[in-house]
Amino acid sequence: MVARAPLPGPLVALGELYEARGERAKARQQYALISAWVSLARANGVNADLDSAVALADHGDRRRALRAARAEWDRRHTVHTADALAWTLHLNGRSREALPYARIATGTGFREASFMYHRAAIEAATGSSGAGRRWASEALDLNPGFSPTGARAAQELAGGEAS
């Protein structure tokens, strides 16, 4: 898939798989491709803000990711942009500011394990450990393999041992 369509989502998935297997050099190669893809997309007039925000936040330049998420939020308010903005704010040390966006992303009935995990981490970071455990458990119940690295972190937030 990555060889035919080197887009941020599949690149992140492959990078996280390598990372979970302890193959850090291979993971870094995939994450570097994300930044290259974003640069190429932008140079060719493609709006890559939503595609790049979460990928760069987790595996690249967090400040650049926050700028991308804010720019996308300024254009459109969707659950995807709310999640991207929440997560990038959180990873930039602004969890209290992130919480309302995480609530938007998870408050419509749209069920996405990564959104639930992001809310779990943000809730925990703002002092709501019970809510953090609950959202982490929901993420894992919905899709226990939603991300090799995220699922491990969600397991820890839920109060279980990482496998």
C-alpha positions in Angstrom: 0.0 0.0 0.0 2.7 2.5 1.0 4.7 1.8 -2.2 1.7 2.6 -4.4 0.2 5.4 -2.3 2.7 7.0 0.1 0.1 9.1 1.9 0.5 10.2 5.6 -2.0 7.7 7.0 -0.4 4.5 5.6 3.1 6.0 6.3 2.2 6.5 9.9 0.7 3.0 10.2 3.9 1.4 8.8 6.1 3.6 10.9 4.3 2.7 14.0 4.4 -1.0 13.2 8.2 -0.7 12.8 8.3 1.3 16.0 6.3 -1.3 17.9 8.7 -4.0 16.7 11.7 -2.0 17.9 12.9 -1.1 14.4 13.4 2.6 15.1 15.5 3.4 12.0 12.8 2.0 9.7 10.2 3.9 11.6 12.1 7.1 11.3 12.4 6.6 7.5 8.6 6.4 7.2 8.1 9.4 9.4 10.6 11.4 7.3 8.5 10.5 4.2 5.5 12.2 5.8 7.3 15.6 6.0 8.6 15.1 2.4 5.0 14.3 1.3 3.6 17.4 3.0 6.3 19.6 1.4 5.6 18.2 -2.1 1.9 18.5 -1.7 2.1 22.1 -0.6 4.5 23.0 -3.3 1.9 21.7 -5.8 -0.9 23.6 -4.3 -2.5 20.8 -2.3 -4.0 21.6 1.1 -2.3 19.0 3.3 -3.2 20.5 6.7 -5.6 17.8 7.8 -3.6 15.0 6.4 -0.4 16.2 8.1 -1.6 17.6 11.4 -1.8 14.4 13.5 0.9 12.6 11.6 3.4 15.5 12.2 2.2 15.9 15.8 3.0 12.3 16.6 6.0 11.8 14.4 7.4 15.1 13.3 7.3 18.8 14.1 4.6 19.5 16.7 4.6 23.2 16.2 4.2 22.8 12.5 1.4 20.3 13.2 -0.4 22.8 15.4 -0.2 25.5 12.7 -1.7 23.0 10.2 -4.5 21.9 12.6 -5.4 25.6 13.3 -5.4 26.4 9.6 -7.7 23.5 8.9 -10.0 24.4 11.8 -10.3 27.9 10.4 -11.5 26.4 7.1 -13.9 23.8 8.4 -15.2 22.5 11.7 -15.5 18.7 11.5 -14.9 15.9 13.9 -11.7 15.2 12.1 -10.4 18.8 12.4 -11.6 19.0 16.0 -9.6 15.8 16.8 -6.5 17.1 14.9 -6.6 20.4 16.7 -7.2 18.8 20.1 -4.3 16.3 19.7 -1.9 18.9 18.4 -2.7 21.3 21.2 -2.3 18.5 23.8 1.1 17.5 22.4 2.2 21.1 22.5 1.5 21.2 26.2 -1.9 22.9 25.9 -4.2 20.2 27.2 -6.8 22.5 28.9 -7.2 24.3 25.6 -7.5 21.0 23.8 -10.2 19.5 25.9 -13.2 21.3 24.3 -12.0 20.2 20.8 -11.6 16.6 22.0 -15.2 16.7 23.3 -16.4 18.0 19.9 -14.5 15.1 18.2 -16.1 12.5 20.4 -19.4 14.1 21.1 -21.3 13.5 17.8 -21.7 9.8 17.9 -19.0 9.3 15.3 -16.9 6.4 16.7 -13.2 6.4 16.0 -10.8 4.7 18.4 -8.0 7.2 17.8 -10.3 10.1 18.7 -11.3 8.3 21.9 -7.6 7.6 22.8 -6.8 11.2 22.1 -9.6 12.3 24.4 -8.4 9.8 27.1 -4.9 11.3 27.1 -6.2 14.8 27.2 -8.7 14.1 30.0 -5.9 12.4 32.0 -3.6 15.3 31.4 -6.2 17.8 32.7 -6.6 15.8 35.9 -9.7 13.7 35.0 -8.1 10.3 35.4 -11.4 8.5 35.6 -12.6 10.0 32.3 -9.2 9.2 30.9 -9.5 5.5 31.9 -13.1 5.4 30.6 -12.2 6.9 27.1 -9.1 4.7 26.8 -11.2 1.6 27.6 -13.8 2.7 25.0 -11.0 3.1 22.4 -9.7 -0.4 23.0 -13.2 -1.9 23.1 -14.0 -0.4 19.7 -10.7 -1.3 18.1 -7.9 -2.9 20.2 -5.4 -2.6 17.3 -6.2 0.9 16.2 -2.5 1.9 16.3 0.5 -0.2 17.4 1.8 2.6 19.6 -1.5 4.3 20.4 -3.1 1.1 21.6 -0.2 0.4 23.9 -0.6 3.9 25.4 -4.4 3.5 25.6 -3.8 0.2 27.5 -1.6 2.1 30.0 -4.2 4.9 30.4 -7.0 2.3 30.9 -5.1 0.9 33.8 -3.8 -2.3 32.3 -0.4 -3.4 31.4 0.9 -2.7 27.9 1.5 -5.8 25.9 
